[in-house]
């Protein structure tokens, strides 16, 4: 079998050093599986505390970009109460509060759900989806988990005087504005000259599951964006970044929903901004600047709780027991566990001396 050309690895978003081990799955006394990925965590001064894989690797951040996109929408005239601004940042479960909130955003700007262009789906939460179907409903745009973002996008178009038709086209003024802010907030600080090209946010664009344009980033870029949002209330309480941080942290349920990891973490740690994304992406930041961002290379959700708990512990935040552990069972009973495998020092391999 011929070797894969080196250049081919970049198409998978894992260039450079490639992914490193983030978690292992133990069954009995053996490691059964390994989850690799990319991770960077920083302390309040921005110094790297934990680093795994290649934090500069270009990846699709999926819904972790929603708070960043909400900042852009506020800059272009969107005005919503905190509860609804949190919904603009959401991958919501589809419960009644979420559905009513989407309709309220639309009606505030003279629109209704017919303006939504996102993919119709059942509610994300299986229990809510079952109840929805039992009530005689099917997949709808309103119940798709990104409908809050789409409603806010449409509202921004009205506020800015842009056409609502074609709002998902990558060259629509709305999407151009969103891409500019993704690039800005994920970029290195101005004094960090000579940043490698792969750290330039929004260099690539594709289509997300909901149908909206999706811009690329890196875990390092996501960490910077979340730090800028979470620390904004302490710098300028009226800045768009600060408004997003306040909305998300005061209304965690609107950002996700009951039993959801994002909501559980923000409920447990006041002031912490947290957002997940499909295919194993997660980012979080605290008001003092402590932050992390990670990507599970195989896109799986199984190791996220263990890794997030371990990273936050490394940052001095105890969330042990907050997130439900992924079960490893045999014969209907626990026979193993998923555990984080973080290095002892930035850039070290798991088990290396610090």
C-alpha positions in Angstrom: 0.0 0.0 0.0 1.4 3.4 -1.0 1.9 6.0 1.7 -0.6 8.9 1.9 1.0 12.1 0.6 1.8 14.5 3.4 -0.3 17.2 1.8 -3.4 14.9 2.0 -3.4 15.2 5.7 -4.3 18.8 5.6 -7.7 18.1 4.0 -8.7 16.4 7.3 -7.9 19.4 9.4 -5.1 17.6 11.2 -1.8 19.0 9.8 1.5 19.5 11.6 2.0 17.3 14.6 -1.4 15.8 14.2 -3.8 14.8 16.9 -2.7 13.6 20.4 -4.3 11.3 22.9 -7.0 13.0 24.9 -8.9 10.1 26.5 -8.8 6.3 26.9 -11.6 3.8 27.4 -10.9 1.1 29.9 -12.7 -2.2 30.0 -11.6 -4.3 32.9 -7.9 -3.9 33.4 -7.1 -3.0 29.8 -7.4 0.0 27.6 -9.9 -0.9 24.9 -10.1 2.3 22.9 -8.3 5.7 22.5 -9.7 9.1 21.5 -7.3 11.6 20.0 -7.7 15.2 19.3 -6.5 18.8 19.7 -6.7 20.8 22.9 -5.4 24.1 24.3 -6.1 25.4 27.8 -4.8 28.7 29.2 -4.7 30.3 32.6 -6.0 33.8 33.4 -2.8 35.4 31.9 -3.2 33.5 28.7 -0.3 31.1 29.4 -0.8 27.6 28.1 -1.6 25.1 30.9 -2.4 22.1 28.8 -1.7 21.4 25.1 -2.5 18.3 23.1 -2.1 17.7 19.4 -1.9 20.7 17.2 -4.0 23.7 18.5 -3.3 25.5 15.3 -4.8 22.8 13.1 -7.6 24.0 10.9 -10.9 22.5 11.7 -14.7 23.0 11.4 -15.8 24.5 14.8 -19.5 23.9 14.1 -21.9 25.4 16.6 -19.1 26.6 18.9 -19.0 29.7 16.6 -22.5 30.8 17.5 -21.5 33.1 20.3 -18.9 34.7 17.9 -21.6 35.1 15.3 -23.9 36.7 17.8 -21.3 39.3 18.5 -21.3 40.2 14.8 -25.1 40.4 14.7 -25.1 42.8 17.7 -22.6 45.0 16.0 -24.9 45.3 13.0 -28.0 46.3 14.9 -29.5 43.2 16.4 -31.2 44.1 19.7 -32.7 41.4 21.9 -33.4 40.8 25.6 -30.8 38.5 27.2 -33.1 35.5 27.1 -33.5 35.7 23.4 -29.9 36.6 22.8 -28.9 33.4 24.5 -31.2 31.6 22.1 -29.3 33.2 19.2 -26.2 31.4 20.5 -28.0 28.1 21.1 -28.0 24.6 19.8 -31.3 24.2 21.6 -33.2 21.0 22.6 -36.5 22.2 21.0 -38.7 22.6 24.1 -41.5 25.0 24.4 -39.4 27.9 25.7 -37.0 27.5 22.7 -39.8 27.3 20.1 -41.7 30.3 21.6 -38.4 32.2 21.8 -37.6 31.7 18.1 -41.1 32.9 17.2 -40.7 35.9 19.4 -37.4 36.9 17.8 -39.0 36.7 14.4 -42.2 38.6 15.3 -40.1 41.4 17.0 -38.7 42.1 13.6 -41.9 41.7 11.6 -41.2 38.1 10.4 -42.6 34.7 11.0 -41.3 31.1 10.7 -41.8 31.0 7.0 -38.7 33.2 6.6 -36.5 30.5 8.2 -34.3 28.7 5.7 -32.6 26.2 8.0 -33.0 22.5 7.6 -36.3 21.1 9.1 -35.7 18.4 11.8 -37.3 17.0 14.9 -36.3 18.5 18.3 -32.7 17.5 19.3 -33.8 16.1 22.7 -35.2 12.6 22.2 -37.9 13.0 24.8 -39.1 16.3 23.4 -39.0 14.8 19.9 -41.1 11.9 21.0 -43.7 14.3 22.6 -43.6 16.5 19.5 -44.4 13.5 17.3 -47.1 12.2 19.6 -48.8 15.6 19.2 -48.9 15.0 15.5 -45.9 17.1 14.4 -43.0 16.2 12.1 -39.7 17.8 11.3 -39.9 21.6 11.2 -37.6 24.5 10.8 -38.8 25.8 14.1 -37.7 22.8 16.0 -34.2 22.4 14.4 -31.6 23.2 17.0 -30.1 26.1 15.1 -33.4 27.9 14.6 -32.6 30.6 17.2 -29.4 31.5 15.3 -31.4 31.6 12.0 -34.1 33.8 13.5 -31.4 36.2 14.8 -29.7 36.2 11.4 -33.0 37.3 9.8 -33.6 39.9 12.5 -30.1 41.3 11.9 -30.9 41.6 8.2 -34.0 43.7 9.0 -32.0 45.8 11.5 -29.2 46.4 9.1 -31.4 47.0 6.0 -30.2 43.9 4.2 -32.5 41.6 2.3 -33.8 38.6 4.2 -34.0 36.6 1.0 -30.8 34.6 0.3 -29.5 35.3 3.8 -27.6 32.0 3.8 -25.6 32.8 0.6 -21.9 33.1 1.5 -21.7 36.5 -0.3 -24.8 37.9 1.4 -23.8 41.0 3.5 -24.8 39.2 6.7 -22.5 36.3 6.1 -19.7 38.6 5.0 -20.1 40.4 8.3 -20.1 37.2 10.3 -17.0 35.9 8.6 -15.2 39.2 9.4 -15.9 38.9 13.1 -15.0 35.2 13.2 -11.7 36.2 11.6 -11.2 39.1 14.1 -12.1 37.3 17.4 -10.2 34.1 16.6 -7.0 36.0 15.5 -3.9 36.2 17.7 -3.4 39.5 19.6 -1.9 42.3 17.6 1.4 41.9 19.4 1.6 38.3 18.5 3.3 38.9 15.1 4.3 36.1 12.8 1.3 33.8 13.7 1.3 30.7 11.3 -1.2 30.9 8.4 -3.2 28.0 9.8 -4.2 30.1 12.7 -6.1 32.5 10.5 -9.8 32.1 11.3 -12.4 31.7 8.5 -9.9 30.8 5.9 -12.2 28.1 4.7 -15.9 27.9 4.3 -18.4 25.1 3.8 -22.1 24.4 4.8 -23.1 23.4 8.3 -25.8 20.9 9.1 -28.4 23.6 9.4 -27.7 25.0 6.0 -25.8 28.1 7.1 -22.2 28.9 5.9 -19.6 27.4 8.3 -16.2 29.1 8.7 -13.1 27.4 9.8 -11.0 28.0 12.9 -8.6 26.2 15.2 -8.8 25.2 18.9 -6.2 28.0 19.6 -8.5 30.5 17.7 -11.6 29.3 19.5 -9.8 29.7 22.9 -9.0 33.3 22.0 -12.5 34.1 20.9 -14.1 32.6 24.0 -11.6 34.5 26.3 -12.5 37.7 24.5 -16.2 37.1 25.0 -16.0 35.9 28.6 -13.7 38.6 29.9 -15.6 41.4 28.1 -18.0 42.3 31.0 -15.0 43.3 33.1 -13.6 45.6 30.4 -16.7 47.1 28.8 -20.1 45.9 30.1 -21.9 47.3 27.0 -19.7 45.8 24.4 -21.4 43.2 22.1 -19.0 40.5 23.5 -20.1 41.4 27.1 -23.8 41.2 26.1 -23.3 37.8 24.7 -21.4 36.6 27.8 -24.1 37.9 30.1 -27.0 36.4 28.0 -25.5 33.0 27.9 -24.4 32.8 31.6 -27.7 34.2 32.8 -29.9 31.9 30.6 -28.0 28.6 30.3 -31.2 26.7 29.6 -31.8 28.8 26.4 -28.4 27.9 25.1 -29.0 24.1 25.2 -31.6 22.6 27.5 -32.4 20.1 30.3 -29.8 17.3 30.7 -27.5 19.0 28.2 -23.8 19.3 29.0 -23.5 23.0 28.1 -26.4 24.0 30.3 -25.1 21.8 33.2 -21.7 23.4 33.1 -22.9 27.0 33.0 -25.4 26.2 35.8 -22.5 24.8 37.9 -20.0 27.5 37.3 -21.5 31.0 37.3 -20.0 33.3 34.7 -18.5 30.6 32.6 -19.3 30.8 28.9 -19.6 27.3 27.3 -20.6 26.1 23.9 -20.4 22.8 22.2 -20.4 21.9 18.5 -21.2 18.8 16.5 -18.4 16.2 15.9 -16.6 16.7 19.2 -15.9 20.4 19.6 -16.2 22.2 22.9 -15.0 25.6 24.1 -15.3 27.4 27.5 -14.0 30.5 29.2 -14.3 32.2 32.6 -14.5 35.9 33.4 -10.9 36.0 34.6 -9.6 34.6 31.3 -9.1 31.0 32.1 -10.2 29.1 29.0 -10.0 25.9 26.9 -11.0 24.6 23.5 -10.9 21.1 22.2 -11.7 18.9 19.2 -12.1 15.2 19.3 -10.5 13.9 16.1 -13.0 11.1 15.5 -16.0 13.4 16.1 -17.3 11.3 18.9 -19.1 12.6 22.0 -18.0 9.8 24.3 -14.8 11.4 25.8 -16.1 15.0 26.0 -17.4 14.8 29.6 -14.2 13.2 31.0 -11.9 15.5 29.1 -13.8 18.7 29.9 -13.9 17.7 33.6 -10.2 17.1 33.7 -9.3 20.2 31.8 -11.4 22.4 34.1 -9.8 20.7 37.1 -6.4 21.6 35.7 -7.7 25.2 35.5 -8.8 25.1 39.1 -12.5 24.6 38.5 -14.1 21.6 40.2 -17.0 20.2 38.2 -16.6 16.6 39.3 -19.9 14.8 39.0 -21.6 17.6 37.1 -21.5 15.8 33.7 -22.9 12.3 33.4 -20.2 9.8 32.7 -20.4 7.8 29.5 -21.2 4.2 30.5 -18.8 1.3 29.8 -20.9 -1.7 30.6 -20.9 -5.5 30.3 -23.9 -7.6 31.1 -25.8 -4.6 32.1 -23.4 -3.4 34.7 -20.4 -1.1 34.8 -17.1 -2.8 33.9 -15.0 0.1 32.9 -14.8 3.9 32.4 -13.8 6.7 30.1 -10.9 8.7 31.5 -9.0 11.7 30.4 -5.3 11.2 29.4 -4.0 14.7 29.7 -0.2 15.4 29.7 1.5 16.5 32.9 2.8 19.6 31.2 2.1 21.6 28.0 3.3 19.7 25.0 4.3 16.6 27.0 3.0 13.1 26.2 0.6 11.5 28.8 2.7 10.0 31.5 5.8 12.1 30.8 7.5 13.8 33.6 6.6 17.5 33.9 
